[in-house]
Amino acid sequence: MDTERVQDLARQMAEVADRVRAIETRLSAQLAATEWVGSDRTRFEADWTAQHVVALRQAADVLDEAAHVAADNVREQEGASA
């Protein structure tokens, strides 16, 4: 195992997870600040919150979990090599 490359991959996955969360937060704030009244907005906002926000947060969580697994594997490999 190239532990340096796997550790770099883990860092990149964690960074992307953070970016996904930041994007979701920014888009949700933009939606909240958008002047848009009516049933279309209500439906869109409900879909955004119930589906898209959930999917983005799940994607970020999956990336974080993968980053942790990769980092744990690096630690295990380094421990076995010591």
PDB file with one MODEL, atoms N, CA, C and O in Angstrom:
MODEL        1
ATOM      1  N   MET A   1       0.853  -1.184   0.000  1.00  0.00           N
ATOM      2  CA  MET A   1       0.000   0.000   0.000  1.00  0.00           C
ATOM      3  C   MET A   1       0.889   1.233   0.000  1.00  0.00           C
ATOM      4  O   MET A   1       1.851   1.321   0.763  1.00  0.00           O
ATOM      5  N   ASP A   2       0.561   2.170  -0.851  1.00  0.00           N
ATOM      6  CA  ASP A   2       1.242   3.465  -0.843  1.00  0.00           C
ATOM      7  C   ASP A   2       0.499   4.332   0.174  1.00  0.00           C
ATOM      8  O   ASP A   2      -0.462   5.026  -0.159  1.00  0.00           O
ATOM      9  N   THR A   3       0.970   4.275   1.420  1.00  0.00           N
ATOM     10  CA  THR A   3       0.245   4.931   2.514  1.00  0.00           C
ATOM     11  C   THR A   3       0.131   6.440   2.320  1.00  0.00           C
ATOM     12  O   THR A   3      -0.867   7.046   2.711  1.00  0.00           O
ATOM     13  N   GLU A   4       1.134   7.034   1.729  1.00  0.00           N
ATOM     14  CA  GLU A   4       1.090   8.480   1.502  1.00  0.00           C
ATOM     15  C   GLU A   4      -0.044   8.852   0.544  1.00  0.00           C
ATOM     16  O   GLU A   4      -0.769   9.821   0.766  1.00  0.00           O
ATOM     17  N   ARG A   5      -0.181   8.072  -0.514  1.00  0.00           N
ATOM     18  CA  ARG A   5      -1.242   8.355  -1.490  1.00  0.00           C
ATOM     19  C   ARG A   5      -2.628   8.077  -0.918  1.00  0.00           C
ATOM     20  O   ARG A   5      -3.578   8.814  -1.185  1.00  0.00           O
ATOM     21  N   VAL A   6      -2.737   7.013  -0.130  1.00  0.00           N
ATOM     22  CA  VAL A   6      -4.034   6.696   0.470  1.00  0.00           C
ATOM     23  C   VAL A   6      -4.414   7.768   1.493  1.00  0.00           C
ATOM     24  O   VAL A   6      -5.577   8.160   1.580  1.00  0.00           O
ATOM     25  N   GLN A   7      -3.434   8.242   2.267  1.00  0.00           N
ATOM     26  CA  GLN A   7      -3.698   9.313   3.224  1.00  0.00           C
ATOM     27  C   GLN A   7      -4.116  10.587   2.495  1.00  0.00           C
ATOM     28  O   GLN A   7      -5.008  11.302   2.952  1.00  0.00           O
ATOM     29  N   ASP A   8      -3.476  10.871   1.367  1.00  0.00           N
ATOM     30  CA  ASP A   8      -3.855  12.034   0.564  1.00  0.00           C
ATOM     31  C   ASP A   8      -5.282  11.883   0.039  1.00  0.00           C
ATOM     32  O   ASP A   8      -6.051  12.844   0.032  1.00  0.00           O
ATOM     33  N   LEU A   9      -5.629  10.687  -0.396  1.00  0.00           N
ATOM     34  CA  LEU A   9      -6.990  10.410  -0.856  1.00  0.00           C
ATOM     35  C   LEU A   9      -7.995  10.655   0.270  1.00  0.00           C
ATOM     36  O   LEU A   9      -9.047  11.254   0.051  1.00  0.00           O
ATOM     37  N   ALA A  10      -7.667  10.191   1.463  1.00  0.00           N
ATOM     38  CA  ALA A  10      -8.550  10.392   2.617  1.00  0.00           C
ATOM     39  C   ALA A  10      -8.746  11.880   2.892  1.00  0.00           C
ATOM     40  O   ALA A  10      -9.864  12.323   3.156  1.00  0.00           O
ATOM     41  N   ARG A  11      -7.669  12.645   2.832  1.00  0.00           N
ATOM     42  CA  ARG A  11      -7.772  14.099   3.041  1.00  0.00           C
ATOM     43  C   ARG A  11      -8.652  14.748   1.979  1.00  0.00           C
ATOM     44  O   ARG A  11      -9.489  15.597   2.286  1.00  0.00           O
ATOM     45  N   GLN A  12      -8.454  14.342   0.737  1.00  0.00           N
ATOM     46  CA  GLN A  12      -9.253  14.911  -0.352  1.00  0.00           C
ATOM     47  C   GLN A  12     -10.733  14.579  -0.189  1.00  0.00           C
ATOM     48  O   GLN A  12     -11.590  15.429  -0.429  1.00  0.00           O
ATOM     49  N   MET A  13     -11.033  13.353   0.216  1.00  0.00           N
ATOM     50  CA  MET A  13     -12.429  12.966   0.436  1.00  0.00           C
ATOM     51  C   MET A  13     -13.054  13.811   1.540  1.00  0.00           C
ATOM     52  O   MET A  13     -14.193  14.261   1.409  1.00  0.00           O
ATOM     53  N   ALA A  14     -12.323  14.026   2.616  1.00  0.00           N
ATOM     54  CA  ALA A  14     -12.835  14.844   3.718  1.00  0.00           C
ATOM     55  C   ALA A  14     -13.045  16.290   3.270  1.00  0.00           C
ATOM     56  O   ALA A  14     -14.028  16.925   3.651  1.00  0.00           O
ATOM     57  N   GLU A  15     -12.126  16.804   2.466  1.00  0.00           N
ATOM     58  CA  GLU A  15     -12.267  18.173   1.954  1.00  0.00           C
ATOM     59  C   GLU A  15     -13.491  18.306   1.046  1.00  0.00           C
ATOM     60  O   GLU A  15     -14.219  19.295   1.122  1.00  0.00           O
ATOM     61  N   VAL A  16     -13.711  17.321   0.201  1.00  0.00           N
ATOM     62  CA  VAL A  16     -14.873  17.359  -0.685  1.00  0.00           C
ATOM     63  C   VAL A  16     -16.161  17.275   0.141  1.00  0.00           C
ATOM     64  O   VAL A  16     -17.139  17.955  -0.169  1.00  0.00           O
ATOM     65  N   ALA A  17     -16.164  16.455   1.174  1.00  0.00           N
ATOM     66  CA  ALA A  17     -17.333  16.377   2.057  1.00  0.00           C
ATOM     67  C   ALA A  17     -17.635  17.742   2.659  1.00  0.00           C
ATOM     68  O   ALA A  17     -18.792  18.160   2.712  1.00  0.00           O
ATOM     69  N   ASP A  18     -16.598  18.434   3.110  1.00  0.00           N
ATOM     70  CA  ASP A  18     -16.786  19.782   3.665  1.00  0.00           C
ATOM     71  C   ASP A  18     -17.330  20.739   2.614  1.00  0.00           C
ATOM     72  O   ASP A  18     -18.195  21.563   2.909  1.00  0.00           O
ATOM     73  N   ARG A  19     -16.826  20.634   1.391  1.00  0.00           N
ATOM     74  CA  ARG A  19     -17.306  21.510   0.316  1.00  0.00           C
ATOM     75  C   ARG A  19     -18.769  21.234  -0.023  1.00  0.00           C
ATOM     76  O   ARG A  19     -19.541  22.162  -0.265  1.00  0.00           O
ATOM     77  N   VAL A  20     -19.145  19.961  -0.038  1.00  0.00           N
ATOM     78  CA  VAL A  20     -20.542  19.611  -0.315  1.00  0.00           C
ATOM     79  C   VAL A  20     -21.445  20.220   0.755  1.00  0.00           C
ATOM     80  O   VAL A  20     -22.505  20.764   0.442  1.00  0.00           O
ATOM     81  N   ARG A  21     -21.026  20.127   2.011  1.00  0.00           N
ATOM     82  CA  ARG A  21     -21.818  20.725   3.094  1.00  0.00           C
ATOM     83  C   ARG A  21     -21.908  22.247   2.931  1.00  0.00           C
ATOM     84  O   ARG A  21     -22.970  22.838   3.130  1.00  0.00           O
ATOM     85  N   ALA A  22     -20.807  22.860   2.576  1.00  0.00           N
ATOM     86  CA  ALA A  22     -20.801  24.318   2.390  1.00  0.00           C
ATOM     87  C   ALA A  22     -21.703  24.724   1.225  1.00  0.00           C
ATOM     88  O   ALA A  22     -22.412  25.727   1.307  1.00  0.00           O
ATOM     89  N   ILE A  23     -21.677  23.958   0.162  1.00  0.00           N
ATOM     90  CA  ILE A  23     -22.534  24.243  -0.994  1.00  0.00           C
ATOM     91  C   ILE A  23     -24.002  24.118  -0.605  1.00  0.00           C
ATOM     92  O   ILE A  23     -24.817  24.972  -0.955  1.00  0.00           O
ATOM     93  N   GLU A  24     -24.335  23.062   0.112  1.00  0.00           N
ATOM     94  CA  GLU A  24     -25.729  22.880   0.551  1.00  0.00           C
ATOM     95  C   GLU A  24     -26.172  24.045   1.418  1.00  0.00           C
ATOM     96  O   GLU A  24     -27.276  24.563   1.253  1.00  0.00           O
ATOM     97  N   THR A  25     -25.315  24.458   2.341  1.00  0.00           N
ATOM     98  CA  THR A  25     -25.639  25.577   3.224  1.00  0.00           C
ATOM     99  C   THR A  25     -25.840  26.857   2.424  1.00  0.00           C
ATOM    100  O   THR A  25     -26.795  27.599   2.652  1.00  0.00           O
ATOM    101  N   ARG A  26     -24.931  27.107   1.487  1.00  0.00           N
ATOM    102  CA  ARG A  26     -25.020  28.318   0.662  1.00  0.00           C
ATOM    103  C   ARG A  26     -26.289  28.317  -0.191  1.00  0.00           C
ATOM    104  O   ARG A  26     -26.986  29.328  -0.267  1.00  0.00           O
ATOM    105  N   LEU A  27     -26.586  27.200  -0.826  1.00  0.00           N
ATOM    106  CA  LEU A  27     -27.780  27.126  -1.666  1.00  0.00           C
ATOM    107  C   LEU A  27     -29.058  27.256  -0.840  1.00  0.00           C
ATOM    108  O   LEU A  27     -30.012  27.909  -1.265  1.00  0.00           O
ATOM    109  N   SER A  28     -29.077  26.643   0.327  1.00  0.00           N
ATOM    110  CA  SER A  28     -30.253  26.763   1.194  1.00  0.00           C
ATOM    111  C   SER A  28     -30.456  28.210   1.629  1.00  0.00           C
ATOM    112  O   SER A  28     -31.586  28.695   1.679  1.00  0.00           O
ATOM    113  N   ALA A  29     -29.367  28.892   1.941  1.00  0.00           N
ATOM    114  CA  ALA A  29     -29.460  30.303   2.328  1.00  0.00           C
ATOM    115  C   ALA A  29     -29.930  31.154   1.153  1.00  0.00           C
ATOM    116  O   ALA A  29     -30.736  32.068   1.329  1.00  0.00           O
ATOM    117  N   GLN A  30     -29.431  30.858  -0.037  1.00  0.00           N
ATOM    118  CA  GLN A  30     -29.865  31.612  -1.216  1.00  0.00           C
ATOM    119  C   GLN A  30     -31.347  31.391  -1.489  1.00  0.00           C
ATOM    120  O   GLN A  30     -32.065  32.325  -1.845  1.00  0.00           O
ATOM    121  N   LEU A  31     -31.795  30.167  -1.323  1.00  0.00           N
ATOM    122  CA  LEU A  31     -33.217  29.887  -1.512  1.00  0.00           C
ATOM    123  C   LEU A  31     -34.047  30.662  -0.491  1.00  0.00           C
ATOM    124  O   LEU A  31     -35.063  31.264  -0.838  1.00  0.00           O
ATOM    125  N   ALA A  32     -33.616  30.643   0.754  1.00  0.00           N
ATOM    126  CA  ALA A  32     -34.355  31.357   1.802  1.00  0.00           C
ATOM    127  C   ALA A  32     -34.421  32.856   1.518  1.00  0.00           C
ATOM    128  O   ALA A  32     -35.409  33.509   1.853  1.00  0.00           O
ATOM    129  N   ALA A  33     -33.378  33.399   0.904  1.00  0.00           N
ATOM    130  CA  ALA A  33     -33.314  34.840   0.640  1.00  0.00           C
ATOM    131  C   ALA A  33     -33.958  35.241  -0.690  1.00  0.00           C
ATOM    132  O   ALA A  33     -34.069  36.429  -0.994  1.00  0.00           O
ATOM    133  N   THR A  34     -34.377  34.263  -1.471  1.00  0.00           N
ATOM    134  CA  THR A  34     -34.946  34.546  -2.785  1.00  0.00           C
ATOM    135  C   THR A  34     -36.396  34.991  -2.661  1.00  0.00           C
ATOM    136  O   THR A  34     -37.212  34.350  -1.999  1.00  0.00           O
ATOM    137  N   GLU A  35     -36.689  36.103  -3.315  1.00  0.00           N
ATOM    138  CA  GLU A  35     -38.065  36.595  -3.339  1.00  0.00           C
ATOM    139  C   GLU A  35     -38.845  35.735  -4.319  1.00  0.00           C
ATOM    140  O   GLU A  35     -38.691  35.845  -5.535  1.00  0.00           O
ATOM    141  N   TRP A  36     -39.679  34.882  -3.763  1.00  0.00           N
ATOM    142  CA  TRP A  36     -40.429  33.944  -4.587  1.00  0.00           C
ATOM    143  C   TRP A  36     -41.613  33.493  -3.743  1.00  0.00           C
ATOM    144  O   TRP A  36     -41.434  32.831  -2.721  1.00  0.00           O
ATOM    145  N   VAL A  37     -42.791  33.839  -4.158  1.00  0.00           N
ATOM    146  CA  VAL A  37     -43.995  33.559  -3.384  1.00  0.00           C
ATOM    147  C   VAL A  37     -44.926  32.691  -4.214  1.00  0.00           C
ATOM    148  O   VAL A  37     -45.030  32.852  -5.429  1.00  0.00           O
ATOM    149  N   GLY A  38     -45.591  31.784  -3.551  1.00  0.00           N
ATOM    150  CA  GLY A  38     -46.600  30.987  -4.231  1.00  0.00           C
ATOM    151  C   GLY A  38     -46.408  29.502  -4.036  1.00  0.00           C
ATOM    152  O   GLY A  38     -45.483  29.043  -3.365  1.00  0.00           O
ATOM    153  N   SER A  39     -47.311  28.776  -4.645  1.00  0.00           N
ATOM    154  CA  SER A  39     -47.305  27.323  -4.468  1.00  0.00           C
ATOM    155  C   SER A  39     -46.087  26.665  -5.112  1.00  0.00           C
ATOM    156  O   SER A  39     -45.609  25.642  -4.620  1.00  0.00           O
ATOM    157  N   ASP A  40     -45.579  27.235  -6.202  1.00  0.00           N
ATOM    158  CA  ASP A  40     -44.373  26.672  -6.821  1.00  0.00           C
ATOM    159  C   ASP A  40     -43.196  26.754  -5.857  1.00  0.00           C
ATOM    160  O   ASP A  40     -42.427  25.802  -5.724  1.00  0.00           O
ATOM    161  N   ARG A  41     -43.059  27.886  -5.190  1.00  0.00           N
ATOM    162  CA  ARG A  41     -41.975  28.036  -4.215  1.00  0.00           C
ATOM    163  C   ARG A  41     -42.163  27.045  -3.071  1.00  0.00           C
ATOM    164  O   ARG A  41     -41.217  26.373  -2.659  1.00  0.00           O
ATOM    165  N   THR A  42     -43.370  26.961  -2.573  1.00  0.00           N
ATOM    166  CA  THR A  42     -43.643  26.051  -1.462  1.00  0.00           C
ATOM    167  C   THR A  42     -43.272  24.628  -1.837  1.00  0.00           C
ATOM    168  O   THR A  42     -42.625  23.925  -1.061  1.00  0.00           O
ATOM    169  N   ARG A  43     -43.677  24.206  -3.013  1.00  0.00           N
ATOM    170  CA  ARG A  43     -43.380  22.852  -3.484  1.00  0.00           C
ATOM    171  C   ARG A  43     -41.873  22.672  -3.697  1.00  0.00           C
ATOM    172  O   ARG A  43     -41.296  21.663  -3.294  1.00  0.00           O
ATOM    173  N   PHE A  44     -41.247  23.664  -4.336  1.00  0.00           N
ATOM    174  CA  PHE A  44     -39.810  23.580  -4.594  1.00  0.00           C
ATOM    175  C   PHE A  44     -39.035  23.497  -3.281  1.00  0.00           C
ATOM    176  O   PHE A  44     -38.143  22.662  -3.131  1.00  0.00           O
ATOM    177  N   GLU A  45     -39.379  24.364  -2.339  1.00  0.00           N
ATOM    178  CA  GLU A  45     -38.670  24.386  -1.060  1.00  0.00           C
ATOM    179  C   GLU A  45     -38.881  23.080  -0.291  1.00  0.00           C
ATOM    180  O   GLU A  45     -37.957  22.577   0.347  1.00  0.00           O
ATOM    181  N   ALA A  46     -40.085  22.539  -0.353  1.00  0.00           N
ATOM    182  CA  ALA A  46     -40.350  21.258   0.306  1.00  0.00           C
ATOM    183  C   ALA A  46     -39.513  20.151  -0.326  1.00  0.00           C
ATOM    184  O   ALA A  46     -38.923  19.336   0.383  1.00  0.00           O
ATOM    185  N   ASP A  47     -39.459  20.119  -1.651  1.00  0.00           N
ATOM    186  CA  ASP A  47     -38.631  19.121  -2.342  1.00  0.00           C
ATOM    187  C   ASP A  47     -37.156  19.324  -2.024  1.00  0.00           C
ATOM    188  O   ASP A  47     -36.433  18.362  -1.765  1.00  0.00           O
ATOM    189  N   TRP A  48     -36.713  20.574  -2.045  1.00  0.00           N
ATOM    190  CA  TRP A  48     -35.314  20.881  -1.748  1.00  0.00           C
ATOM    191  C   TRP A  48     -34.947  20.345  -0.366  1.00  0.00           C
ATOM    192  O   TRP A  48     -33.937  19.659  -0.203  1.00  0.00           O
ATOM    193  N   THR A  49     -35.767  20.661   0.612  1.00  0.00           N
ATOM    194  CA  THR A  49     -35.472  20.275   1.990  1.00  0.00           C
ATOM    195  C   THR A  49     -35.588  18.766   2.200  1.00  0.00           C
ATOM    196  O   THR A  49     -34.723  18.157   2.829  1.00  0.00           O
ATOM    197  N   ALA A  50     -36.640  18.172   1.682  1.00  0.00           N
ATOM    198  CA  ALA A  50     -36.903  16.757   1.940  1.00  0.00           C
ATOM    199  C   ALA A  50     -36.046  15.817   1.104  1.00  0.00           C
ATOM    200  O   ALA A  50     -35.741  14.706   1.538  1.00  0.00           O
ATOM    201  N   GLN A  51     -35.656  16.248  -0.084  1.00  0.00           N
ATOM    202  CA  GLN A  51     -34.934  15.345  -0.976  1.00  0.00           C
ATOM    203  C   GLN A  51     -33.492  15.778  -1.209  1.00  0.00           C
ATOM    204  O   GLN A  51     -32.558  15.026  -0.928  1.00  0.00           O
ATOM    205  N   HIS A  52     -33.318  16.962  -1.711  1.00  0.00           N
ATOM    206  CA  HIS A  52     -31.997  17.377  -2.175  1.00  0.00           C
ATOM    207  C   HIS A  52     -31.033  17.673  -1.028  1.00  0.00           C
ATOM    208  O   HIS A  52     -29.868  17.278  -1.078  1.00  0.00           O
ATOM    209  N   VAL A  53     -31.509  18.359  -0.006  1.00  0.00           N
ATOM    210  CA  VAL A  53     -30.649  18.611   1.155  1.00  0.00           C
ATOM    211  C   VAL A  53     -30.247  17.285   1.785  1.00  0.00           C
ATOM    212  O   VAL A  53     -29.088  17.086   2.148  1.00  0.00           O
ATOM    213  N   VAL A  54     -31.204  16.387   1.909  1.00  0.00           N
ATOM    214  CA  VAL A  54     -30.921  15.068   2.487  1.00  0.00           C
ATOM    215  C   VAL A  54     -29.875  14.338   1.649  1.00  0.00           C
ATOM    216  O   VAL A  54     -28.932  13.768   2.197  1.00  0.00           O
ATOM    217  N   ALA A  55     -30.032  14.349   0.336  1.00  0.00           N
ATOM    218  CA  ALA A  55     -29.084  13.657  -0.547  1.00  0.00           C
ATOM    219  C   ALA A  55     -27.687  14.267  -0.457  1.00  0.00           C
ATOM    220  O   ALA A  55     -26.696  13.538  -0.416  1.00  0.00           O
ATOM    221  N   LEU A  56     -27.601  15.591  -0.425  1.00  0.00           N
ATOM    222  CA  LEU A  56     -26.291  16.242  -0.312  1.00  0.00           C
ATOM    223  C   LEU A  56     -25.625  15.907   1.017  1.00  0.00           C
ATOM    224  O   LEU A  56     -24.427  15.629   1.062  1.00  0.00           O
ATOM    225  N   ARG A  57     -26.393  15.934   2.090  1.00  0.00           N
ATOM    226  CA  ARG A  57     -25.827  15.602   3.406  1.00  0.00           C
ATOM    227  C   ARG A  57     -25.402  14.146   3.472  1.00  0.00           C
ATOM    228  O   ARG A  57     -24.371  13.825   4.063  1.00  0.00           O
ATOM    229  N   GLN A  58     -26.190  13.261   2.869  1.00  0.00           N
ATOM    230  CA  GLN A  58     -25.804  11.852   2.832  1.00  0.00           C
ATOM    231  C   GLN A  58     -24.530  11.654   2.023  1.00  0.00           C
ATOM    232  O   GLN A  58     -23.660  10.876   2.415  1.00  0.00           O
ATOM    233  N   ALA A  59     -24.414  12.345   0.908  1.00  0.00           N
ATOM    234  CA  ALA A  59     -23.197  12.246   0.094  1.00  0.00           C
ATOM    235  C   ALA A  59     -21.989  12.706   0.900  1.00  0.00           C
ATOM    236  O   ALA A  59     -20.937  12.068   0.861  1.00  0.00           O
ATOM    237  N   ALA A  60     -22.133  13.801   1.626  1.00  0.00           N
ATOM    238  CA  ALA A  60     -21.032  14.295   2.456  1.00  0.00           C
ATOM    239  C   ALA A  60     -20.688  13.285   3.541  1.00  0.00           C
ATOM    240  O   ALA A  60     -19.512  13.046   3.814  1.00  0.00           O
ATOM    241  N   ASP A  61     -21.697  12.691   4.160  1.00  0.00           N
ATOM    242  CA  ASP A  61     -21.456  11.695   5.206  1.00  0.00           C
ATOM    243  C   ASP A  61     -20.741  10.463   4.653  1.00  0.00           C
ATOM    244  O   ASP A  61     -19.844   9.919   5.297  1.00  0.00           O
ATOM    245  N   VAL A  62     -21.142  10.026   3.457  1.00  0.00           N
ATOM    246  CA  VAL A  62     -20.502   8.865   2.826  1.00  0.00           C
ATOM    247  C   VAL A  62     -19.036   9.175   2.521  1.00  0.00           C
ATOM    248  O   VAL A  62     -18.164   8.334   2.739  1.00  0.00           O
ATOM    249  N   LEU A  63     -18.770  10.368   2.024  1.00  0.00           N
ATOM    250  CA  LEU A  63     -17.383  10.766   1.753  1.00  0.00           C
ATOM    251  C   LEU A  63     -16.565  10.812   3.038  1.00  0.00           C
ATOM    252  O   LEU A  63     -15.420  10.358   3.062  1.00  0.00           O
ATOM    253  N   ASP A  64     -17.142  11.355   4.104  1.00  0.00           N
ATOM    254  CA  ASP A  64     -16.444  11.374   5.395  1.00  0.00           C
ATOM    255  C   ASP A  64     -16.145   9.965   5.887  1.00  0.00           C
ATOM    256  O   ASP A  64     -15.043   9.686   6.359  1.00  0.00           O
ATOM    257  N   GLU A  65     -17.120   9.091   5.775  1.00  0.00           N
ATOM    258  CA  GLU A  65     -16.924   7.706   6.221  1.00  0.00           C
ATOM    259  C   GLU A  65     -15.820   7.035   5.403  1.00  0.00           C
ATOM    260  O   GLU A  65     -14.968   6.345   5.963  1.00  0.00           O
ATOM    261  N   ALA A  66     -15.828   7.229   4.095  1.00  0.00           N
ATOM    262  CA  ALA A  66     -14.780   6.653   3.249  1.00  0.00           C
ATOM    263  C   ALA A  66     -13.416   7.220   3.627  1.00  0.00           C
ATOM    264  O   ALA A  66     -12.423   6.493   3.641  1.00  0.00           O
ATOM    265  N   ALA A  67     -13.365   8.500   3.930  1.00  0.00           N
ATOM    266  CA  ALA A  67     -12.104   9.123   4.355  1.00  0.00           C
ATOM    267  C   ALA A  67     -11.603   8.493   5.644  1.00  0.00           C
ATOM    268  O   ALA A  67     -10.410   8.223   5.785  1.00  0.00           O
ATOM    269  N   HIS A  68     -12.512   8.259   6.587  1.00  0.00           N
ATOM    270  CA  HIS A  68     -12.117   7.636   7.858  1.00  0.00           C
ATOM    271  C   HIS A  68     -11.622   6.204   7.647  1.00  0.00           C
ATOM    272  O   HIS A  68     -10.629   5.788   8.245  1.00  0.00           O
ATOM    273  N   VAL A  69     -12.312   5.465   6.802  1.00  0.00           N
ATOM    274  CA  VAL A  69     -11.897   4.083   6.529  1.00  0.00           C
ATOM    275  C   VAL A  69     -10.512   4.065   5.889  1.00  0.00           C
ATOM    276  O   VAL A  69      -9.653   3.276   6.283  1.00  0.00           O
ATOM    277  N   ALA A  70     -10.298   4.929   4.910  1.00  0.00           N
ATOM    278  CA  ALA A  70      -8.988   4.986   4.254  1.00  0.00           C
ATOM    279  C   ALA A  70      -7.898   5.364   5.251  1.00  0.00           C
ATOM    280  O   ALA A  70      -6.829   4.754   5.264  1.00  0.00           O
ATOM    281  N   ALA A  71      -8.165   6.371   6.089  1.00  0.00           N
ATOM    282  CA  ALA A  71      -7.174   6.794   7.084  1.00  0.00           C
ATOM    283  C   ALA A  71      -6.916   5.684   8.098  1.00  0.00           C
ATOM    284  O   ALA A  71      -5.773   5.472   8.503  1.00  0.00           O
ATOM    285  N   ASP A  72      -7.964   4.975   8.510  1.00  0.00           N
ATOM    286  CA  ASP A  72      -7.784   3.843   9.432  1.00  0.00           C
ATOM    287  C   ASP A  72      -6.934   2.756   8.796  1.00  0.00           C
ATOM    288  O   ASP A  72      -6.081   2.165   9.459  1.00  0.00           O
ATOM    289  N   ASN A  73      -7.161   2.490   7.515  1.00  0.00           N
ATOM    290  CA  ASN A  73      -6.367   1.477   6.819  1.00  0.00           C
ATOM    291  C   ASN A  73      -4.898   1.877   6.754  1.00  0.00           C
ATOM    292  O   ASN A  73      -4.017   1.026   6.871  1.00  0.00           O
ATOM    293  N   VAL A  74      -4.633   3.154   6.570  1.00  0.00           N
ATOM    294  CA  VAL A  74      -3.249   3.638   6.569  1.00  0.00           C
ATOM    295  C   VAL A  74      -2.619   3.386   7.936  1.00  0.00           C
ATOM    296  O   VAL A  74      -1.504   2.870   8.020  1.00  0.00           O
ATOM    297  N   ARG A  75      -3.325   3.746   9.005  1.00  0.00           N
ATOM    298  CA  ARG A  75      -2.790   3.534  10.355  1.00  0.00           C
ATOM    299  C   ARG A  75      -2.526   2.059  10.621  1.00  0.00           C
ATOM    300  O   ARG A  75      -1.502   1.701  11.203  1.00  0.00           O
ATOM    301  N   GLU A  76      -3.450   1.204  10.195  1.00  0.00           N
ATOM    302  CA  GLU A  76      -3.261  -0.236  10.376  1.00  0.00           C
ATOM    303  C   GLU A  76      -2.044  -0.724   9.601  1.00  0.00           C
ATOM    304  O   GLU A  76      -1.250  -1.512  10.114  1.00  0.00           O
ATOM    305  N   GLN A  77      -1.901  -0.257   8.373  1.00  0.00           N
ATOM    306  CA  GLN A  77      -0.761  -0.659   7.549  1.00  0.00           C
ATOM    307  C   GLN A  77       0.544  -0.189   8.167  1.00  0.00           C
ATOM    308  O   GLN A  77       1.517  -0.941   8.227  1.00  0.00           O
ATOM    309  N   GLU A  78       0.561   1.053   8.626  1.00  0.00           N
ATOM    310  CA  GLU A  78       1.780   1.580   9.244  1.00  0.00           C
ATOM    311  C   GLU A  78       2.095   0.847  10.540  1.00  0.00           C
ATOM    312  O   GLU A  78       3.262   0.626  10.862  1.00  0.00           O
ATOM    313  N   GLY A  79       1.060   0.469  11.285  1.00  0.00           N
ATOM    314  CA  GLY A  79       1.275  -0.299  12.511  1.00  0.00           C
ATOM    315  C   GLY A  79       1.811  -1.688  12.224  1.00  0.00           C
ATOM    316  O   GLY A  79       2.657  -2.192  12.963  1.00  0.00           O
ATOM    317  N   ALA A  80       1.330  -2.312  11.161  1.00  0.00           N
ATOM    318  CA  ALA A  80       1.790  -3.649  10.795  1.00  0.00           C
ATOM    319  C   ALA A  80       3.215  -3.616  10.261  1.00  0.00           C
ATOM    320  O   ALA A  80       3.961  -4.587  10.394  1.00  0.00           O
ATOM    321  N   SER A  81       3.585  -2.501   9.662  1.00  0.00           N
ATOM    322  CA  SER A  81       4.922  -2.382   9.075  1.00  0.00           C
ATOM    323  C   SER A  81       5.972  -2.005  10.106  1.00  0.00           C
ATOM    324  O   SER A  81       7.170  -2.133   9.851  1.00  0.00           O
ATOM    325  N   ALA A  82       5.532  -1.542  11.266  1.00  0.00           N
ATOM    326  CA  ALA A  82       6.488  -1.073  12.284  1.00  0.00           C
ATOM    327  C   ALA A  82       7.138  -2.209  13.027  1.00  0.00           C
ATOM    328  O   ALA A  82       7.963  -1.977  13.912  1.00  0.00           O
TER     329      ALA A  82
ENDMDL
END
